């Protein structure tokens, strides 16, 4: 029986999708595509859409674009020969973003150690600045030291380039040049007086930074930095070193509290050197005291004492009441003026005007002053710049005091003639002596180099100044200023020794000792004034402590200026004038 098994027959009916379902899916896909395109367009094309492309760009830029300041280079200060006195060097300052650094407490110990801090100190600072995005860690580090700390790659720690002022001459020029603060702004001296000139103007640039605050790319320069302009001072650094050394030695050897020295160029009015003691190092101010910061030669005033006597004598000569060879009888060595008794060291007897200056006779000057109207001497002082600032523009410059009484008592007339009852700065006195040295011509004092001959004003007839120079030469050979003599040049000058004023008037054992002079005497090129504040009470005379400083400084300065040496009368011959020269002649003044 044949039997066959037939396989099952498959359902060949075609599966069909409903048309409405197809169009529904297509519509959804198309809508989704259009929505995506619209969203992309709203983010990148349409500007007004909320959180559109402008919003995203601003957000991105706010996180990556930064405007950084470009620090301007501060101008260089040099001496008259171009030697640098103040320069700016690039340094690195480390700063931190506290908000970022606070998120990495595990790195604080490492950062503290690198900075040389206690960890508690860093934590305290972070707590104080926690709401801010900037705080300094350390400023003005050497670039290598800053790179070592940055290499630790601590989150939120960055650096910026700044400039630090460096003073090659240190304490030698500190009082004149001055110094800047940590932000490179002038604080003292010429740095302060010419801060706007030296500072320049900072610039700005746009940079791209990554998430960690590191600069990826500099995008554009927004504003170029304008460097400060240079400043050329009048001082000669070689001369300044000489003045600084000799003044420091004199102050130390005499046990004095302080001292000042100024050297002026007679021809131009420039300050060739200006030194003060005590001084300070502007490169390391940790030990700088307030008293050491003052430029005493310009800011401090003192009673000039006998250094004013030559100027008073010049006023007497100009009045016509006195001649250079007039004789004043100083016997018996003292004089009574009101209730005051004015004394000389010795009874000098009859003295001509030269010897009144040379011996620094109080009696002689008192008799001279009482024969003159008070305004005559005062007017001469004023014409030479006493009681007025010198016009240098130096911060805190003193103007001194020149009294103008409505009614002058005899004692006031007398003391004015020998430098009491008034006060001056060292620079003022140097300017007054420069008028004598220049033949009666007054020139403005300058702390900047003078390239063109300055305007000058004649304030005294030349023949009167020549008479005074002759008298001052005699003071350096026969009088109280013999220790001011130089080896190779003739000098002319006058000593001064005054009691200092204390709480109860003039004090017996506190003195200001000084010397003012010029060299070479026959054709003066420099004027120098030396003041020693409170030397040892056993060696306090100006001729002992101040005059030797002038001798050394004048000798060295004239050699540096290449002034030819002059024949100088040996001291033993100078101290023994001819008999006929010692005999008083002229009109006697009793």
QUIRA-V895359 format. One record per residue. N is the residue number from 0. RES is the residue in one letter. SS is DSSP state (alpha for helix, beta for strand, coil for the rest). OMEGA is omega in whole degrees, 0 to 359 (NA if undefined). BURIAL is 1 if it has 16 or more other ideal C-beta (glycine too) atoms within 10 Angstrom, else 0. Layout:
N/RES/SS/OMEGA/BURIAL
N/RES/SS/OMEGA/BURIAL
This chain:
0/X/coil/180/0
1/X/coil/177/0
2/X/coil/180/0
3/X/coil/179/0
4/X/coil/181/0
5/X/coil/178/0
6/X/coil/180/0
7/X/coil/181/0
8/X/coil/181/0
9/X/coil/177/0
10/X/coil/184/0
11/X/coil/181/0
12/X/coil/183/0
13/X/coil/177/0
14/X/coil/182/0
15/X/coil/177/0
16/X/coil/180/0
17/X/coil/183/0
18/X/alpha/183/0
19/X/alpha/177/0
20/X/alpha/180/0
21/X/alpha/182/0
22/X/alpha/177/0
23/X/alpha/179/0
24/X/alpha/179/0
25/X/alpha/180/0
26/X/alpha/179/0
27/X/alpha/180/0
28/X/alpha/179/0
29/X/alpha/180/0
30/X/alpha/179/0
31/X/alpha/178/0
32/X/alpha/179/0
33/X/alpha/179/0
34/X/alpha/178/0
35/X/alpha/178/0
36/X/alpha/179/0
37/X/alpha/181/0
38/X/alpha/178/0
39/X/alpha/180/0
40/X/alpha/180/0
41/X/alpha/180/1
42/X/alpha/190/0
43/X/alpha/186/0
44/X/coil/187/0
45/X/coil/186/0
46/X/coil/190/0
47/X/coil/182/0
48/X/coil/178/0
49/X/coil/183/0
50/X/coil/177/0
51/X/coil/187/1
52/X/alpha/179/1
53/X/alpha/177/0
54/X/alpha/181/0
55/X/alpha/178/0
56/X/alpha/179/0
57/X/alpha/179/0
58/X/alpha/179/0
59/X/alpha/181/0
60/X/alpha/180/0
61/X/alpha/181/0
62/X/alpha/186/0
63/X/alpha/182/0
64/X/beta/179/0
65/X/beta/173/0
66/X/beta/181/0
67/X/beta/178/1
68/X/beta/174/0
69/X/beta/185/1
70/X/coil/179/1
71/X/coil/179/1
72/X/coil/180/1
73/X/coil/183/1
74/X/coil/181/1
75/X/coil/173/1
76/X/beta/181/1
77/X/beta/172/1
78/X/coil/186/1
79/X/coil/181/1
80/X/coil/178/0
81/X/coil/178/0
82/X/coil/184/1
83/X/beta/177/0
84/X/beta/177/1
85/X/beta/180/1
86/X/beta/178/1
87/X/beta/179/1
88/X/beta/181/0
89/X/beta/178/0
90/X/beta/180/1
91/X/beta/175/1
92/X/beta/180/1
93/X/beta/176/1
94/X/beta/183/1
95/X/beta/169/1
96/X/coil/185/1
97/X/alpha/181/1
98/X/alpha/178/0
99/X/alpha/183/1
100/X/alpha/179/1
101/X/coil/181/1
102/X/coil/179/0
103/X/coil/182/0
104/X/alpha/181/0
105/X/alpha/181/0
106/X/alpha/185/1
107/X/alpha/181/1
108/X/alpha/179/0
109/X/alpha/179/0
110/X/alpha/179/1
111/X/alpha/180/1
112/X/alpha/180/0
113/X/alpha/180/1
114/X/alpha/184/1
115/X/coil/180/0
116/X/coil/165/1
117/X/coil/179/0
118/X/alpha/180/0
119/X/alpha/179/0
120/X/alpha/178/0
121/X/alpha/180/1
122/X/alpha/179/0
123/X/alpha/180/0
124/X/alpha/178/1
125/X/alpha/179/1
126/X/alpha/181/0
127/X/alpha/185/0
128/X/coil/187/1
129/X/coil/182/0
130/X/coil/183/0
131/X/coil/180/0
132/X/coil/181/0
133/X/coil/168/0
134/X/beta/178/1
135/X/beta/172/0
136/X/beta/175/1
137/X/beta/182/1
138/X/beta/174/0
139/X/beta/174/1
140/X/beta/170/1
141/X/coil/183/0
142/X/alpha/181/0
143/X/alpha/180/0
144/X/alpha/178/0
145/X/alpha/180/1
146/X/alpha/179/0
147/X/alpha/180/0
148/X/alpha/179/1
149/X/alpha/181/1
150/X/coil/177/0
151/X/coil/177/0
152/X/coil/178/0
153/X/coil/183/1
154/X/coil/175/0
155/X/coil/180/1
156/X/beta/184/1
157/X/beta/177/1
158/X/beta/174/1
159/X/beta/182/0
160/X/beta/175/0
161/X/beta/177/1
162/X/beta/176/1
163/X/beta/181/1
164/X/beta/179/1
165/X/beta/184/0
166/X/coil/185/1
167/X/coil/183/0
168/X/coil/176/1
169/X/alpha/184/0
170/X/alpha/182/1
171/X/alpha/182/1
172/X/coil/189/1
173/X/alpha/187/1
174/X/alpha/180/1
175/X/alpha/183/1
176/X/alpha/181/1
177/X/coil/182/1
178/X/beta/176/1
179/X/beta/175/1
180/X/coil/185/0
181/X/coil/177/0
182/X/coil/176/0
183/X/coil/174/1
184/X/coil/183/0
185/X/beta/181/1
186/X/beta/183/1
187/X/beta/170/1
188/X/alpha/182/1
189/X/alpha/175/1
190/X/alpha/179/1
191/X/alpha/183/1
192/X/alpha/183/1
193/X/coil/184/1
194/X/alpha/181/1
195/X/alpha/180/0
196/X/alpha/185/0
197/X/alpha/192/1
198/X/alpha/187/1
199/X/coil/183/1
200/X/beta/181/0
201/X/coil/176/0
202/X/beta/180/1
203/X/beta/178/0
204/X/beta/178/1
205/X/beta/183/0
206/X/beta/176/0
207/X/beta/182/0
208/X/beta/179/1
209/X/coil/184/0
210/X/coil/183/0
211/X/coil/177/0
212/X/coil/179/0
213/X/coil/182/0
214/X/beta/179/0
215/X/beta/185/0
216/X/beta/171/0
217/X/beta/188/0
218/X/beta/183/0
219/X/beta/176/0
220/X/beta/181/0
221/X/beta/180/0
222/X/beta/180/0
223/X/coil/177/0
224/X/coil/177/1
225/X/beta/182/0
226/X/coil/177/1
227/X/coil/181/1
228/X/coil/180/0
229/X/coil/181/0
230/X/beta/180/1
231/X/beta/180/1
232/X/beta/183/1
233/X/coil/187/1
234/X/coil/172/1
235/X/coil/187/1
236/X/alpha/178/1
237/X/alpha/179/1
238/X/alpha/180/1
239/X/alpha/176/1
240/X/alpha/179/1
241/X/alpha/181/1
242/X/alpha/180/1
243/X/alpha/182/1
244/X/alpha/184/0
245/X/alpha/179/1
246/X/alpha/179/1
247/X/alpha/178/1
248/X/alpha/182/0
249/X/alpha/180/1
250/X/alpha/181/1
251/X/alpha/183/0
252/X/alpha/180/0
253/X/alpha/181/1
254/X/coil/184/0
255/X/coil/176/1
256/X/coil/187/0
257/X/beta/178/1
258/X/beta/178/1
259/X/beta/180/1
260/X/beta/178/1
261/X/beta/174/1
262/X/beta/179/1
263/X/beta/170/1
264/X/beta/184/1
265/X/coil/186/1
266/X/coil/186/1
267/X/coil/184/1
268/X/coil/180/1
269/X/beta/173/1
270/X/beta/182/1
271/X/beta/177/1
272/X/beta/177/1
273/X/beta/184/1
274/X/beta/177/1
275/X/beta/173/1
276/X/beta/359/1
277/X/coil/180/1
278/X/coil/180/1
279/X/coil/179/1
280/X/coil/182/1
281/X/coil/177/1
282/X/coil/179/0
283/X/coil/189/0
284/X/alpha/183/0
285/X/alpha/183/0
286/X/alpha/181/0
287/X/coil/178/1
288/X/coil/182/0
289/X/alpha/182/0
290/X/alpha/181/0
291/X/alpha/183/1
292/X/alpha/186/1
293/X/coil/170/1
294/X/coil/188/1
295/X/alpha/183/1
296/X/alpha/182/1
297/X/alpha/188/1
298/X/alpha/186/1
299/X/coil/178/1
300/X/coil/179/1
301/X/beta/176/1
302/X/coil/188/1
303/X/coil/178/1
304/X/alpha/190/1
305/X/alpha/177/1
306/X/alpha/177/1
307/X/alpha/184/1
308/X/alpha/178/1
309/X/alpha/180/1
310/X/alpha/176/1
311/X/alpha/177/1
312/X/alpha/178/1
313/X/alpha/176/1
314/X/alpha/178/1
315/X/alpha/178/1
316/X/alpha/181/1
317/X/alpha/180/1
318/X/alpha/182/0
319/X/coil/180/0
320/X/coil/181/1
321/X/coil/173/1
322/X/coil/183/0
323/X/coil/183/1
324/X/coil/176/0
325/X/coil/185/1
326/X/beta/176/1
327/X/beta/180/1
328/X/beta/183/1
329/X/coil/178/1
330/X/coil/5/0
331/X/coil/180/0
332/X/coil/176/0
333/X/beta/179/0
334/X/beta/180/1
335/X/beta/176/0
336/X/beta/186/1
337/X/coil/179/0
338/X/coil/184/0
339/X/beta/173/0
340/X/beta/182/0
341/X/beta/188/1
342/X/beta/167/0
343/X/coil/177/1
344/X/coil/179/0
345/X/coil/172/0
346/X/coil/185/0
347/X/coil/181/1
348/X/coil/180/0
349/X/beta/179/1
350/X/beta/170/1
351/X/beta/186/1
352/X/alpha/178/1
353/X/alpha/183/1
354/X/alpha/172/1
355/X/alpha/176/1
356/X/alpha/185/1
357/X/alpha/180/1
358/X/coil/180/1
359/X/coil/185/1
360/X/coil/175/1
361/X/alpha/181/1
362/X/alpha/180/1
363/X/alpha/181/1
364/X/alpha/179/1
365/X/alpha/179/1
366/X/alpha/178/1
367/X/alpha/184/1
368/X/alpha/183/1
369/X/alpha/175/1
370/X/coil/182/0
371/X/coil/171/1
372/X/coil/184/0
373/X/alpha/185/1
374/X/alpha/184/0
375/X/alpha/180/1
376/X/alpha/181/1
377/X/alpha/180/1
378/X/alpha/178/0
379/X/alpha/177/1
380/X/alpha/183/1
381/X/alpha/180/0
382/X/alpha/180/1
383/X/coil/173/1
384/X/coil/179/1
385/X/coil/181/1
386/X/coil/180/1
387/X/coil/174/0
388/X/coil/182/1
389/X/coil/177/1
390/X/coil/180/0
391/X/coil/184/1
392/X/coil/181/0
393/X/coil/182/1
394/X/coil/177/1
395/X/coil/182/0
396/X/coil/179/1
397/X/coil/179/1
398/X/coil/181/0
399/X/coil/181/1
400/X/beta/175/0
401/X/coil/187/1
402/X/coil/176/0
403/X/coil/183/0
404/X/coil/174/0
405/X/coil/177/0
406/X/coil/184/0
407/X/coil/172/1
408/X/coil/181/0
409/X/alpha/182/0
410/X/alpha/177/1
411/X/alpha/178/1
412/X/alpha/182/1
413/X/alpha/184/1
414/X/alpha/178/1
415/X/alpha/183/1
416/X/alpha/177/1
417/X/coil/164/1
418/X/coil/173/1
419/X/coil/180/1
420/X/coil/179/1
421/X/coil/173/1
422/X/beta/185/1
423/X/beta/167/1
424/X/coil/178/1
425/X/alpha/180/1
426/X/alpha/177/1
427/X/alpha/181/1
428/X/alpha/177/1
429/X/alpha/178/1
430/X/alpha/179/1
431/X/alpha/179/1
432/X/alpha/178/1
433/X/alpha/175/1
434/X/alpha/177/1
435/X/alpha/183/1
436/X/alpha/183/1
437/X/coil/177/1
438/X/coil/176/1
439/X/coil/180/1
440/X/beta/179/1
441/X/beta/178/1
442/X/beta/177/1
443/X/coil/177/1
444/X/coil/182/1
445/X/beta/172/1
446/X/coil/176/1
447/X/beta/180/1
448/X/coil/180/1
449/X/coil/181/1
450/X/coil/178/0
451/X/coil/182/0
452/X/coil/184/0
453/X/coil/176/0
454/X/coil/183/0
455/X/beta/180/0
456/X/beta/177/0
457/X/beta/182/0
458/X/coil/178/0
459/X/coil/177/1
460/X/coil/188/0
461/X/alpha/185/0
462/X/alpha/176/0
463/X/alpha/179/1
464/X/alpha/177/1
465/X/alpha/176/0
466/X/alpha/181/1
467/X/alpha/178/1
468/X/alpha/177/1
469/X/alpha/179/0
470/X/alpha/180/1
471/X/alpha/174/1
472/X/alpha/180/1
473/X/alpha/178/1
474/X/alpha/181/1
475/X/alpha/180/1
476/X/alpha/183/1
477/X/alpha/188/1
478/X/coil/186/1
479/X/coil/187/1
480/X/coil/183/1
481/X/alpha/180/1
482/X/alpha/177/1
483/X/alpha/182/1
484/X/coil/175/1
485/X/coil/183/1
486/X/coil/190/0
487/X/coil/184/1
488/X/coil/173/1
489/X/coil/181/1
490/X/beta/176/1
491/X/beta/181/1
492/X/beta/184/1
493/X/beta/176/1
494/X/beta/175/1
495/X/beta/177/1
496/X/beta/182/1
497/X/beta/172/1
498/X/beta/176/1
499/X/beta/180/1
500/X/beta/177/0
501/X/beta/182/0
502/X/coil/183/0
503/X/coil/179/0
504/X/beta/181/0
505/X/beta/182/0
506/X/beta/189/0
507/X/beta/189/0
508/X/beta/175/0
509/X/beta/189/1
510/X/beta/166/1
511/X/beta/183/1
512/X/beta/187/1
513/X/beta/172/1
514/X/beta/176/1
515/X/beta/182/1
516/X/beta/183/1
517/X/beta/179/1
518/X/beta/344/1
519/X/coil/189/1
520/X/alpha/184/1
521/X/alpha/177/0
522/X/alpha/190/0
523/X/coil/174/1
524/X/coil/179/1
525/X/beta/169/1
526/X/beta/179/1
527/X/beta/176/1
528/X/beta/179/1
529/X/beta/178/1
530/X/beta/178/1
531/X/beta/185/1
532/X/beta/178/1
533/X/coil/172/1
534/X/coil/178/1
535/X/coil/187/0
536/X/coil/179/0
537/X/coil/180/0
538/X/coil/190/0
539/X/coil/183/1
540/X/coil/179/1
541/X/alpha/179/1
542/X/alpha/181/1
543/X/alpha/187/1
544/X/alpha/183/1
545/X/coil/183/1
546/X/alpha/179/1
547/X/alpha/177/1
548/X/alpha/178/1
549/X/alpha/182/1
550/X/alpha/182/1
551/X/alpha/182/1
552/X/alpha/180/1
553/X/alpha/179/1
554/X/alpha/182/1
555/X/alpha/182/1
556/X/alpha/182/1
557/X/alpha/176/1
558/X/alpha/178/1
559/X/alpha/179/0
560/X/coil/178/0
561/X/coil/174/0
562/X/coil/182/1
563/X/coil/177/0
564/X/coil/180/0
565/X/coil/175/0
566/X/coil/183/0
567/X/coil/178/1
568/X/coil/179/0
569/X/coil/183/0
570/X/alpha/182/0
571/X/alpha/177/0
572/X/alpha/181/0
573/X/alpha/183/1
574/X/coil/181/0
575/X/coil/180/0
576/X/coil/179/0
577/X/coil/185/0
578/X/alpha/182/0
579/X/alpha/177/0
580/X/alpha/182/0
581/X/alpha/182/0
582/X/coil/181/0
583/X/coil/178/0
584/X/coil/177/0
585/X/coil/184/0
586/X/coil/178/0
587/X/beta/176/0
588/X/beta/184/1
589/X/coil/NA/0
